[in-house]
Amino acid sequence: MVMFHAHHHNFFIAHSHEVLTVILVTEGRVLIEVDENPVEVSGGELVLIGAHQVHAARPANAGGWSMRSTHLPAPQLFREDHRNECSLRPTAFKKPVHRAGGKVVQLFSDMHRCSETDAGLNEQTDRQQEFLYWLQRNLSNFDPQETRYTAPDATLERARDLISKAAFNNTYIDFIAEEIGISTFALNRLFKKNYGLSPHEWRMQIRAREAAKLLVECMPPADVAVTCGFTDQSHMGRIFKKVFGVTPGQYSLMQ
């Protein structure tokens, strides 16, 4: 489990994570879009976003908002007899906001704050389990959706492969569209419809994820920026913060 807490005035670009994201807004108000459906979230309200579920956020007022968040692998949410099944597919939620507050807010806050103290591993694990047990028992409140896979579109799959392979260089999306024999407009529309992100957003997400891995491996930020195809370290910092909510320097301390 990876935990963050910060006050934000910036916006988060459309992106997704390979893990589940739980957010507790502690102060202020934020407009969060999940699968392009906007919802305003205020202090004391909890948000659950599925693995690979596209989301974005921006301040709902001039004061910004404070939040605590946790990223956790999907299997941690399910009992042992369901873990193998659930780890093989993304989990999406149609009702991502829990507004009742009360017990779950306290459980989440206790778990999050415990990680900042000198508490031993057993106490931290107990706090995590208390929150996860609540989430397991109340998961239906978030209206979980099972992903149904269909045969992939060959043109779209080829486009995604080309974009992924060229993620760390500056190959124009126009060239990729030409390579697969469709217009740039058609490629953007097809990509957005199937993945919730434009080809450019998809590429920025790949770069940010790779940057996160290299930073934790202690590669110098300037080298990470070059390796991942960013224009410079400042460019990497702007994109990185719009995906993870922290600077590359802050993220590099998480080992």
FENBEL-V248434 format. One record per backbone hydrogen bond with DSSP energy under -1.0 kcal/mol. NH is the residue of the N-H (numbers start at 1). CO is the residue of the C=O. If there is no record, write none. Layout:
BEGIN
NH,CO
NH,CO
END
This chain:
BEGIN
2,71
4,69
6,67
8,65
12,57
15,55
20,72
21,49
22,70
23,47
24,68
25,45
26,66
27,66
30,41
31,58
32,39
33,56
34,37
35,54
37,34
39,32
41,30
43,28
44,25
45,42
46,98
47,23
48,96
49,21
52,17
53,50
55,15
56,33
57,12
58,31
60,29
64,61
65,8
66,27
67,6
68,24
69,4
70,22
71,2
72,20
76,73
77,74
78,75
82,79
86,82
87,83
88,85
89,86
92,145
94,143
95,142
98,46
106,102
107,103
108,104
109,105
110,106
111,107
112,108
113,109
114,110
116,113
117,114
124,120
125,121
126,122
127,123
128,124
129,125
130,126
131,127
132,128
133,129
134,130
135,131
136,132
137,133
138,134
141,138
142,139
143,140
145,92
157,153
158,154
159,155
160,156
161,157
162,158
163,159
164,160
165,161
166,162
167,164
169,166
176,172
177,173
178,174
179,175
180,176
182,177
187,183
188,184
189,185
190,186
191,187
192,188
193,189
194,190
195,191
196,192
202,198
203,199
204,200
205,201
206,202
207,203
208,204
209,205
210,206
211,207
212,208
213,209
214,210
215,211
216,212
217,213
218,215
219,214
224,220
225,221
226,222
227,223
228,224
229,226
230,225
236,232
237,233
238,234
239,235
240,236
241,237
242,238
243,240
244,240
245,241
251,247
252,248
254,251
255,253
END
